[in-house]
Amino acid sequence: MQKNSLDSRLIRLALKEDIGKGDITTGALGLKGQNGRAAVFAKSDGVISGVDQFKAVFRTLSSKVSFSTYIKNGGKVFSGDRVIRVAGPLDSLLTGERAAMNILSHLSGVATLTAKFVEKIKGFPAKILDTRKTLPGMRAWEKAAVKHGGGTNHRHGLYDMYLIKENHIAGAGGILKALGTIRKHSLKTGAKIEIEVRNITELRIVLPFRPDYILLDNFSSRHLKKAVEITKAESRKTVLEASGNINLKNVAGVAASGVDRISIGALTHSAPALDLSFRISD
């Protein structure tokens, strides 16, 4: 399925969910045929994402809606700033408000949280990555929001990279069996390989296989540093990724260990919505 097709379906689904048989409040006010204006204002500082989807909601309701964009995707916003101005049929503005704002606030929240993590590790070479812990159907939007916040995308799905995790290892009958089988399969696909390890012992087991990436799951700061030392001595090409219970308080310490990447599920599954306000002009 094409991305644009999915975007359109998601927006139509959001509107159908909200409107149902009709917006009875706006309908009762008899506003059809009237034009209006509205603006989105920031009520807190952050990073904007989701402008295109915001516009698409209103354009789905009416082709007569126009926009003036003051803060683009990836742009910083401060409390009180005007983000977008909207003009067009008043009934469309009122009916589309909640669906449009839900999307814009959520994606801006993802971008804002990502930017906070990126700022925390400023000066270290490590990159902040997202995960597949995304809302169903909204992965492309959320991963774009991560990039707007200065982060880097991990794999987009199960199809573009091998990631051998704890349950794969258990299902395959052991870490060596899982990695050996995947290496053979990768000769056909050319996709890169990442494998999760839970301790230094497992790290030493997988290093001779020279995987492209090794995921250090829930390692302590001390063990992260040791893992970096061992890996750099054994294989300078293997990229180390830290993950598990990483937050804004400890992320700088994780980056200081020397790992190359830090993946954080919270970027998408726990980002608070950015506080934005939609106001109709008199």
C-alpha positions as a printed NumPy array, in Angstrom:
array([[  0.   ,   0.   ,   0.   ],
       [  1.295,   3.438,  -0.94 ],
       [  2.073,   5.794,   1.944],
       [ -0.161,   8.586,   0.593],
       [ -3.038,   6.154,   0.275],
       [ -2.602,   5.078,   3.895],
       [ -2.385,   8.71 ,   5.04 ],
       [ -5.664,   9.497,   3.285],
       [ -7.394,   6.463,   4.778],
       [ -6.201,   7.331,   8.285],
       [ -7.48 ,  10.875,   7.992],
       [-10.835,   9.728,   6.651],
       [-11.075,   7.165,   9.437],
       [-10.338,   9.836,  12.054],
       [-13.044,  12.082,  10.63 ],
       [-15.564,   9.239,  10.344],
       [-14.887,   8.231,  13.946],
       [-15.544,  11.791,  15.139],
       [-18.355,  12.893,  12.851],
       [-20.337,   9.667,  12.665],
       [-23.806,  10.522,  11.312],
       [-23.031,  14.207,  11.41 ],
       [-21.726,  17.106,  13.505],
       [-25.054,  17.955,  15.129],
       [-23.77 ,  20.967,  17.09 ],
       [-22.309,  22.762,  14.075],
       [-25.273,  21.688,  11.952],
       [-27.778,  23.084,  14.43 ],
       [-26.079,  26.482,  14.374],
       [-26.82 ,  26.842,  10.654],
       [-23.312,  27.925,   9.706],
       [-23.24 ,  26.379,   6.229],
       [-22.198,  28.959,   3.65 ],
       [-20.398,  31.176,   6.119],
       [-16.64 ,  31.706,   5.983],
       [-14.407,  31.885,   9.001],
       [-10.842,  32.059,  10.243],
       [ -8.967,  30.251,  12.96 ],
       [ -5.424,  29.975,  14.25 ],
       [ -3.378,  27.402,  16.147],
       [ -1.351,  28.803,  19.041],
       [  1.259,  27.09 ,  21.184],
       [  0.545,  26.953,  24.901],
       [  3.94 ,  25.421,  25.69 ],
       [  7.414,  25.263,  24.153],
       [  8.225,  22.432,  21.764],
       [  8.878,  21.24 ,  18.235],
       [  6.182,  21.11 ,  15.589],
       [  5.32 ,  18.032,  13.515],
       [  2.185,  16.994,  11.658],
       [  1.501,  20.19 ,   9.714],
       [  0.766,  18.286,   6.498],
       [ -1.685,  15.947,   8.196],
       [ -3.347,  18.892,   9.959],
       [ -3.967,  20.555,   6.604],
       [ -5.141,  17.308,   5.015],
       [ -7.935,  16.943,   7.591],
       [ -9.518,  20.236,   6.575],
       [ -8.874,  19.709,   2.866],
       [-10.711,  16.401,   3.133],
       [-13.752,  18.33 ,   4.39 ],
       [-13.49 ,  21.227,   1.935],
       [-11.295,  22.197,  -1.001],
       [-11.922,  25.847,  -0.143],
       [ -9.806,  25.859,   3.029],
       [ -6.518,  27.791,   2.857],
       [ -3.567,  27.992,   5.243],
       [ -0.747,  30.26 ,   6.331],
       [  2.039,  28.302,   8.025],
       [  4.207,  30.176,  10.528],
       [  6.066,  27.224,  12.057],
       [  7.061,  24.385,   9.727],
       [  7.676,  20.738,  10.599],
       [ 10.812,  20.539,  12.72 ],
       [ 10.547,  24.174,  13.769],
       [ 10.826,  25.24 ,  17.395],
       [  7.782,  26.891,  18.92 ],
       [  7.401,  28.877,  22.132],
       [  4.341,  29.446,  24.271],
       [  2.167,  32.09 ,  22.649],
       [  3.516,  31.593,  19.13 ],
       [  1.06 ,  31.275,  16.27 ],
       [  1.686,  28.055,  14.372],
       [ -0.881,  27.945,  11.56 ],
       [ -3.729,  30.149,  10.352],
       [ -6.732,  28.544,   8.667],
       [ -9.441,  30.197,   6.541],
       [-12.463,  28.726,   4.796],
       [-15.989,  27.433,   5.352],
       [-16.764,  27.923,   9.045],
       [-18.585,  24.619,   9.403],
       [-15.542,  22.738,   8.053],
       [-13.244,  24.527,  10.496],
       [-15.421,  23.553,  13.456],
       [-16.024,  19.976,  12.32 ],
       [-12.377,  19.223,  11.533],
       [-10.877,  20.923,  14.579],
       [-10.56 ,  17.961,  16.937],
       [ -9.244,  15.391,  14.443],
       [ -6.703,  17.888,  13.086],
       [ -5.573,  19.007,  16.515],
       [ -5.307,  15.465,  17.875],
       [ -2.868,  14.6  ,  15.11 ],
       [ -0.876,  17.835,  15.282],
       [ -0.598,  17.761,  19.092],
       [  0.432,  14.099,  19.2  ],
       [  3.06 ,  14.294,  16.472],
       [  4.431,  17.555,  17.876],
       [  4.663,  15.799,  21.233],
       [  6.761,  13.033,  19.682],
       [  9.039,  15.604,  18.024],
       [  9.33 ,  17.582,  21.254],
       [ 10.261,  14.584,  23.396],
       [ 12.787,  13.448,  20.793],
       [ 14.376,  16.904,  20.78 ],
       [ 14.755,  16.75 ,  24.569],
       [ 16.636,  13.442,  24.322],
       [ 18.813,  14.751,  21.487],
       [ 19.692,  17.827,  23.53 ],
       [ 20.644,  15.686,  26.532],
       [ 23.354,  13.859,  24.577],
       [ 24.667,  16.876,  22.714],
       [ 28.435,  16.542,  22.409],
       [ 28.402,  12.747,  22.262],
       [ 28.567,  10.87 ,  18.926],
       [ 25.619,   8.604,  19.768],
       [ 22.32 ,   8.969,  17.902],
       [ 18.809,   8.811,  19.343],
       [ 16.646,   6.191,  17.586],
       [ 12.98 ,   5.277,  17.699],
       [ 11.511,   1.754,  17.769],
       [  8.469,  -0.087,  16.377],
       [  6.437,   0.818,  19.474],
       [  4.138,   3.049,  17.464],
       [  0.381,   3.518,  17.164],
       [ -1.109,   1.143,  14.566],
       [ -1.281,   2.841,  11.186],
       [  0.591,   5.954,  12.334],
       [  4.156,   4.619,  12.193],
       [  5.247,   6.674,   9.191],
       [  3.864,   9.848,  10.782],
       [  5.493,   9.144,  14.14 ],
       [  8.844,   8.238,  12.627],
       [  8.745,  11.461,  10.62 ],
       [  8.061,  13.294,  13.887],
       [ 11.147,  11.668,  15.427],
       [ 13.232,  13.028,  12.562],
       [ 11.639,  16.461,  12.984],
       [ 12.86 ,  16.323,  16.58 ],
       [ 16.412,  15.566,  15.474],
       [ 16.287,  11.815,  16.007],
       [ 17.089,   8.926,  13.665],
       [ 14.764,   6.194,  12.459],
       [ 15.416,   2.563,  13.315],
       [ 13.97 ,  -0.038,  10.948],
       [ 10.475,   0.815,   9.683],
       [  9.078,  -2.696,   9.963],
       [  9.765,  -6.388,  10.056],
       [ 10.734,  -6.349,   6.383],
       [ 13.777,  -4.074,   6.147],
       [ 16.278,  -5.502,   8.649],
       [ 16.845,  -8.635,  10.704],
       [ 16.466,  -8.002,  14.427],
       [ 17.001, -11.172,  16.443],
       [ 15.481, -10.645,  19.863],
       [ 15.141, -12.749,  22.985],
       [ 11.989, -14.532,  21.819],
       [ 13.513, -15.342,  18.418],
       [ 16.499, -16.873,  20.198],
       [ 14.224, -18.919,  22.443],
       [ 12.146, -20.07 ,  19.485],
       [ 15.193, -21.009,  17.431],
       [ 16.724, -23.043,  20.234],
       [ 19.637, -20.835,  21.185],
       [ 21.611, -17.754,  20.255],
       [ 24.084, -19.556,  17.976],
       [ 21.353, -21.38 ,  16.062],
       [ 19.363, -18.194,  15.585],
       [ 22.317, -16.126,  14.412],
       [ 23.724, -18.861,  12.171],
       [ 20.384, -19.384,  10.432],
       [ 19.798, -15.679,   9.949],
       [ 23.293, -15.19 ,   8.495],
       [ 22.581, -17.797,   5.827],
       [ 19.211, -16.23 ,   5.04 ],
       [ 20.746, -12.762,   4.796],
       [ 22.887, -13.922,   1.871],
       [ 19.664, -14.046,  -0.154],
       [ 18.196, -10.726,   0.96 ],
       [ 21.22 ,  -8.532,   1.651],
       [ 19.448,  -7.06 ,   4.673],
       [ 21.532,  -6.084,   7.681],
       [ 21.528,  -8.072,  10.912],
       [ 21.06 ,  -6.903,  14.491],
       [ 21.011,  -9.235,  17.481],
       [ 19.985,  -8.556,  21.063],
       [ 22.269,  -9.624,  23.897],
       [ 21.467,  -9.491,  27.606],
       [ 24.943,  -9.694,  29.124],
       [ 28.673,  -9.681,  28.418],
       [ 28.746, -13.463,  27.987],
       [ 26.227, -13.311,  25.131],
       [ 28.133, -10.385,  23.627],
       [ 31.314, -12.474,  23.455],
       [ 29.347, -15.303,  21.825],
       [ 27.966, -13.191,  18.976],
       [ 30.977, -10.972,  18.233],
       [ 32.823, -13.583,  16.1  ],
       [ 29.82 , -13.566,  13.727],
       [ 30.415,  -9.849,  13.034],
       [ 26.741,  -8.784,  13.063],
       [ 26.074,  -5.303,  11.687],
       [ 24.512,  -4.198,  14.963],
       [ 24.405,  -5.537,  18.505],
       [ 21.589,  -4.434,  20.8  ],
       [ 22.704,  -4.184,  24.424],
       [ 19.476,  -4.767,  26.309],
       [ 19.165,  -3.309,  29.811],
       [ 22.922,  -3.114,  30.418],
       [ 24.152,  -1.133,  33.428],
       [ 26.45 ,   1.852,  32.775],
       [ 29.435,  -0.2  ,  33.886],
       [ 28.565,  -3.074,  31.563],
       [ 27.867,  -0.707,  28.666],
       [ 31.397,   0.679,  28.957],
       [ 32.838,  -2.819,  29.149],
       [ 30.791,  -3.899,  26.116],
       [ 32.156,  -0.949,  24.133],
       [ 35.746,  -1.816,  25.074],
       [ 35.338,  -5.481,  24.144],
       [ 33.561,  -4.749,  20.865],
       [ 35.986,  -2.091,  19.651],
       [ 38.895,  -4.427,  20.317],
       [ 37.178,  -7.305,  18.518],
       [ 35.277,  -5.657,  15.649],
       [ 35.452,  -1.962,  14.826],
       [ 32.676,  -2.274,  12.224],
       [ 30.005,  -3.618,  14.55 ],
       [ 27.659,  -0.871,  15.753],
       [ 26.511,  -0.969,  19.377],
       [ 23.013,   0.062,  20.345],
       [ 21.794,   0.546,  23.915],
       [ 18.152,   0.066,  24.837],
       [ 15.931,  -0.538,  27.848],
       [ 14.772,   1.757,  30.661],
       [ 16.441,   4.816,  29.162],
       [ 15.028,   8.174,  30.202],
       [ 15.946,  11.848,  30.202],
       [ 17.797,  11.493,  33.497],
       [ 20.128,   8.682,  32.476],
       [ 20.469,   9.054,  28.692],
       [ 23.603,  11.233,  28.929],
       [ 25.304,   8.547,  31.004],
       [ 24.365,   5.944,  28.416],
       [ 25.821,   8.108,  25.634],
       [ 29.001,   8.656,  27.676],
       [ 29.646,   4.892,  27.628],
       [ 30.626,   5.157,  23.959],
       [ 27.709,   3.328,  22.335],
       [ 26.82 ,   4.357,  18.796],
       [ 23.04 ,   4.344,  19.044],
       [ 20.392,   4.648,  21.759],
       [ 16.919,   3.351,  20.936],
       [ 14.009,   4.614,  23.03 ],
       [ 10.472,   3.266,  22.735],
       [  9.119,   6.123,  24.844],
       [  9.681,   8.558,  21.966],
       [  6.5  ,   7.251,  20.386],
       [  4.624,   5.202,  22.981],
       [  4.843,   7.683,  25.868],
       [  5.302,  11.151,  24.395],
       [  2.868,  13.647,  25.944],
       [  0.885,  15.71 ,  23.438],
       [  2.206,  19.215,  22.892],
       [ -0.242,  21.746,  24.354],
       [ -1.733,  23.607,  21.398],
       [ -4.898,  25.688,  21.084],
       [ -7.268,  26.161,  18.104],
       [ -9.126,  29.471,  18.208],
       [-11.848,  30.727,  15.881],
       [-11.544,  34.436,  15.108],
       [-14.563,  36.701,  15.52 ]])
